[in-house]
Amino acid sequence: MNPTEEQDAVVEAVKAGGPVKVKAYAGAGKTSTLRLAAEARGRARGLYLAFNKEIAQDAARKFPSNTRCRTVHSLAFGATREEITRKLRNPVEPPFQLAIRYGLSAMRLPTTIGKNLELSASKVARIVKDGVARFCRSAQADPQAWHIPVEPVITEAAAEALREQLLPYVNRLWAESIDPTAHSAITHDVYLKLWERSRPAIGADFILFDEAQDADGLMLSVLRGQRSQVVYVGDPYQQIYEWRGAVNAMDHIKAPECALTESFRFGPAIAQLASRVLHLMDEETPVRGQDSLASRVLHQSEPARHRVNAILCRKNATVLSHLAQGIARGERVAIRANIEELKAFADGAEQLMRGERIGFPATLALFETWEDVQEYAESFAGRDLLPLVKLIDNEGVDYLRLILSRVSPEAEADYLVSTVHRAKGLEWAGVRLAGDFRFKTDDEGDKTMAPEEMRLLYVAMTRAKCELDISEIRTDLYTMFRDAGV
């Protein structure tokens, strides 16, 4: 390949030594750029760090022999005592058993929408477990009250009191997790946290840290403690994992910055649309597409030159709605979504129809009856639930379970329906955006989006290579552009 000027600039910055931050837009050839940088370092010992095994294995086939390709967890696992890692094989303690062992009780908490939220003892135990998980992904030495995740609908005062009440249990569970004699199982995040607390020295002359925008406080802490050169590579506008503890490292890293703004994935039409979304996020540098790629944006129902390979949605509920529609048409549909959460929704709906209160899933825990859910789904705030509620009302809970059993393997499917979170890092020739992207009206009456919603939209748009169908959100999208003067 003939490197672009931007790629040459990255290579020269890496050769010069010292930390480097590379802002790489969607499809901008970051892997090939990092390979060139690794080759330019000659005999220096390199380490490419990825978040999952599949990416690391793919990189190992592309990078030169001077660069190892590993996951963060594999480094931590190899450095952790076996009496801790063997606890991965212990049976997982169900939340209801943890609740009994810790003496946790059901709770009734006030919310900002006027209804009380019922938390079962099992749900309270889940919150304790989630608090340990959030702590494990942080840079703090000990669990803090703010590590404990609380449903946003709970009032601020009640949430603060709940966190303080549960913090001793989070500390207790963490202590059990790192006690070799305790029988409780651990997650992979536990040994990762122990590794971070040991202040590890990574054996490499340079470290290439991919998808840096998704880093959490723990990884930033580890990398800041290294004497070797660290090259942070990521796209701040693809940071969509705040709920998992990510902190958007690209905003926190202080280092000379390079940019990869030319995308090799799509042509000018898709690049122009994505750039308008970037402009809404105060990014003045547009993403550039390839003139040789004849991509296009479909604004309304019109003949497609490429079949739709993927339908991308914000919510699991919308994924399920498209799955049902596809199966009704006799199509083979694969999905990328949280199937267990969808099954839990079916179980919860059935319990509410029987007049039983539930604590999980959280989507339904606010309601006392199924009629309350139906009413909420018809409101503006609950519109994301409407397709799923209508499906259950029209076809029944058993039908919901049936279509979940009819999901096709991706290799055999006519197309894929996915949440945007599950589609990140992937690409397809033809992509259709579902109509559930969340727009809102500000105090001045202008159409807009929350920053996290804009990033989600940008990620979804940039999965397309040839055709991007925005017909379901066209009106709201272009109204937002007009109101913002973009």
N, C-alpha and C positions, 0 to 999 in steps of 0.2 A: 504494500500500500504506500501511497505518497502522503505523508503526514501533512495536515493543514498547519497554517501558521499558529493557530491556537494550540494544537498538539505539540508542536515544536517548543512553544513557550513553556508548556508544562514540563517537558523533558528537561529543558535547560534549568528550570527552577529546582527540579529534583536533583540534578547533577550538582548543583551549587551547594547542596546540603542545607540543613536547617528545616524547620517545620514548613509545610506548604498546605494551603487550602485550595482545593479545586472545586469550583462550582460548575457542575456538569448537568446541563439540561437533559430532558428525556431523549433517549436515543442518540446521544452525542458522542458515542464511541469511547466511553471512558475505559472499558476493558482493554481495547487495543492501545489506548494512550498509556495506560499503566504498564502494559507489556513493553512498550517502547522505552518507558522510563526505567523499568527493571533491567532491560538489556543494556541501557546506557550506563548503569552503575557497575557494569563489568563483573569483577570478582567479589564485590561487596555482597554480604549475606542479606537476602531480602525475605520478608514475610508478608504475604497477602492475607488479610483477615476479612472473612465474610460472616454473615449472620446465619447462614444455613449450609448444610453439608452439600446439597446439590450445587449451589453456586461455587463453593470451594472446589468441588471435584471438576466442574466445568473449567474453572480458572486453571487448575493444575495441568490441563491438556493444552493450555495456550501460553502459559508463562515460561520463561527460560529456566534452566536448571539451577540458577543461583537464587531462585525465589520459591520458598515453600508456600503452599496454599492451605490454610487451615481455617477452622471455625474458632470463634472465641471460646466456645464451650469445650472444644477438644483440648485446647491449651490448658484450661482450668482443670479438666478431668485428669489429665496426665500429671498434674502437680498436686493433686489432693490425695490424702491418706486413704487407703483402701477401706478402713473401718468406717469411713464416712460414705464413700461412693457405693459401698455394698448396700447401704440403706435404700438405694434406688429400687432394689428388688423386694423390699418389704411390702406387705399388703397395705394399700392406702386406707386410712381411717375415714369412714364416711362422716360427713358433717354431723349427722344426728348422734353418732357415737361420741364425737368430740364434744358436742354440746352437753351430753350426759356426764362425760368425764370431767369437764370444766365447770359443770353446774350452771350452764348458760340457759336463760329463760327467754320465752317469746316477749316481744316488745311491741308497743303501739306508739308511733311517732307522728307528730304533726307535720303537715306538708304545706307548701306555698300555694297549693291549689284548693285548699279547704278540706281535703279529705285526710283522714289518718292513714298512715302506711303501717300495715301489719307485717311484722318480721317474726317468722317462726324461729324457734331455737336453732333449727338447722341453718336458716338463713344467717342468723347472728354468727354461727360457727364459720360459715363461708366467708363472712366479712373479716373475721379474725385471720383465716387462711390467706385471704387476699391482702391483708395488711402485711403479713410476712413476705408475700411475693413482691409487693411494691417496695418494701424495705430492701429486699435482695437486689433490686435493680437500681438502687440509689447509691450515692457516695457517702452517706452517713454511716458512722461506726455502730450506732445502735438504733433500734426502731424508734420512730417519732410518731406522735399522734396524727400528724398530717399524712403519714403513710397509709392510714386506714381509709379505704375508699367508702364513701357514703353516697347514696342516691341523691342526685342534685335537687330532687323535689322536696327533700326534707329541709325544714327551716334551719337557718344558720345556727341558731342557739341550740336546737336539738342535735344537730350534726356535731357541734363542738362537744357537747356533753357526752354523746355516744362515743366519740373517739377517745375521750379521756377515760370513759368507763371500760373500754375494750383494750386500751394500751397494755395493761398488765398481762392480759391473756396473749396478746401478740408477743410480748417479751418471753412469756413462758413457752409458747410454741416454738419460737426461735431457739431458745435454750435447749429444748428437746431435740430440735432438728440437728444441732451440731454436737449432741451428746452421743458418742459411739454406743453407749449402753442402752439408750432409749430405743424402743421398738418401733417408733413412728417412722413411716416412709418419708422420703424427701423428694423434692423436685430437683431438676438440674440447676435451677437458679440458686439453690443453697450452696452447692460446692463452688459455683461461680462467685458468690459473695465471699466465701472463705478465701478463695484465691485472691480476690481484690484486697481483702484485709491483710493478706500476707505481704503486701507491697512487692509484687513479683517483678523481676527483671527479665524481660523478654530477650532471648538470644538472637538478635538480628541487628544489622547495621542500619537498615531502613525498614519501615513498616508502612504498608499500603492499606489503609483502613477504608473499606468500601461501604457505601450507603451510610455515610456518616450522619446524615440528617436524622436517622432513626436511632442514633446512639442514646443510651440513658446515662444517668449520672455515674453509674458504676464504671462503664467503659471509658468515659472521659477521665475519671480518676486514675484508672490503670495507665492510660496512654500518656497522661501528663507526667507520670512518674518515671517515664523511660528516658534513658540517655541517648537512645538511637533516634535517627530522623523519623518523624511521623508525617505521612502524607494523608491528609483527610480529603476524601472524595465524596461528594454528594450533591443533592439538589434540594435547597431549602424549601422549594415549593412542592416537593413530594413528601413532606413530613406530615403523615396522617396517623401517627400512633401515639398521640398525647395520652390517650386513655391507658396505654400500656407502660407509661413511664418515660417515653422518649422526651428529650428536652430540646431538640433541634440544635445539635452541636454546631451546625454551620454558623449560628448566631453567637455562640459562646467561644469559638476558637479564635484566638488572636494569632494570625500568621499571614505572611505574604500570600495574596490571592491570585489565582489564575482562573480562567473561565473557558468552558467548552460550550459554545452556544449554537453550533451548527449540528442539527440533528440529521442522522443518516437513515432515520426510520420512515419519514414521510416527506411529502412535497410542500410547496408554498401555501396551498389552501389551508391545510390543517395547521401549519406553522403560524399562519396569520391569525387564525382563531385562538390558538393557544396563547399567542403573544398579547392578544387583547385581554385575556384573563390575567396574564402576568402583570399587565399595566394596571389592572384594578388593584393588584397587591403592591403597587408602587415600584414595580420593577421596570426600569426604563430600557434595559437591554432586551430586545426581542429574541425569540428562538428562530433560527433560520432553517428552512427546509431545503431539500434537494430539488433543483430545477428539473432534473432528469426523472423525478418520480411524479407521475400524474395522479396525485391524490386529489380528492374532492370532498366537499361537505354537502350532505343532503339535508335540505331545509324543510322539505315536505315530502309527502308520498310521491315518489317518482321512481322510475325503473333503476334498479341498482346494477352496476356492472360486476360487482363482486357479491357473492352471497354473504349474509351476515354470519360471521364466525363466533361473535360474542355479543351478548347483551349485558351491559354493566349497570348495576343498581347501587343505590345507597344502602338499602336495608334488606335484611334477610326476608322480611315479609314480601317485598316486591319480587325477590328472586323466586319465591314460592308461587306467586301469582303467575309469573311468566312460565314457570315449570308446568303449572296446571293447564295453562292455555296451549302450550306446545303439545302436551300429552293428549289433550282433547282433539288436537288436529292430527294425531297419529305420528307425531315427530319424535325422534330420539333426542332427548335433552340431557345434557350433563350439567351439573351445578357445582359451583364453588361457594359454599356458604356454611354456616354453623348448623349442620343438620340436627345435632343434639338439642340445640336451642329451639329449633322448629318443632321437634318432637315434644319438647317440654311445653311449648305453646299449646299444642294440641291437648296434652294432658291437663294443662291449667284451664283451658277453655271448657273442657268436659267437667272439671270440678266446679267451676263457677256456675255452669248450667244446673248442677245438682244442688246449688245453694251453699257450697263450701267455700270458705275463704282460703286463699293460698299465699305462700310466701315466695314462690319461685315459679316462672321467671319474673323478674322485676317488672317487665312490661305489663303484667296482669295483676301484680300484687297490690296495686292501689285500689282495686275495684272490689265491691262486695257482691255484685251480680253480673251476669253476662249482659244484661240490659244496660248496665253502666258502661261496659266496654263498647257496646254498639253506639250509644249516645256520644261517647268520647271520640270514636272513630269518625263520626260525621262532623266533628268540629275541626277548625283550622289546625289546632295543636296536635290533634290525633290523626291527621290525614295519612300518615305513613302506615297506620294499621288498617286503613279502610279496605284495601284489596284482600287482605287475609281474613278480616272479619266477614266480608261479603262471601268469600269462598266457603267459610265454615257455615254461614247462615244458609247458603244455597245448596251446598252439597253434603255438609255434615263433617264431624270430626274424623270419622273413619275414612272418609274420602281423602282428607289431608294426610292421614297415615299411609293410605294406599299410594298416593302419587309420590310420597317420599321413598316408597319401596320400588318405584318404577324409574328411578334415576339411572341413566345410562353411563357407562364408563366413558371418559373423555375421548378415548381412541375410537369409540364406536358411535359417537354422537353426531347428529347433524349440526349442532351448535352448542355453545356453552352459555349458561347464565351464571353470572358471578357478582358478588359484591365487589366494589372498587378495591377494598382492602385486600381481598384475595387475588385480585388481578394485577396488583402492583408488581412491576418487573417483567410483565408478560406483554406480548404484542400479537395482533391479528390483522389480517388484510381488511376485513370488514367489521366495524364496531357500531353498535347502536346504543345510545344512551337512554336509559329508562326515564320515565317522567317524574321520578321521586326526588330529584335534586332540590334542595331546600332553599328557595328564595324567600326574602322577607321585604317588608316596606318600612323604611326608616321614618324618623319623626317629621321629615320634610316631604314625605310622600313618595320618595324615590325607591325604585326597586334595587335591592342590594343583596349581599350574602355575607354571612359571618366568615372571617378569615379561614377557619378550618374547613368550611364548606367550599370556598374557592379553591383551596388546595386539592380537595377531593375531586372537584370538577376538572381541574387541570390534569391530574393523574389519569382520570377516565378518558379525557380527550386524546391524550398523547399515547394511548395504547393502540390507536389505529394507524395502519400503514397506507392503505389505499383509499378507503371510504369511511367517513364518519357521519353517522345519521343522528342529527340533533333535533329531528322533527318534533319529538314529544316535549322538548323544553325550549323550542325556538322562540316563542313569544316572550317568555320571561327573560330568556338570555339576552335578546336584542333590546328589550326594554331596559334591562340593567345597563347594557353598554351605552344606550342613548342617554339615560339619566346621569351616568358618570362622565359623559362626554368622551368616551373611548371609541 
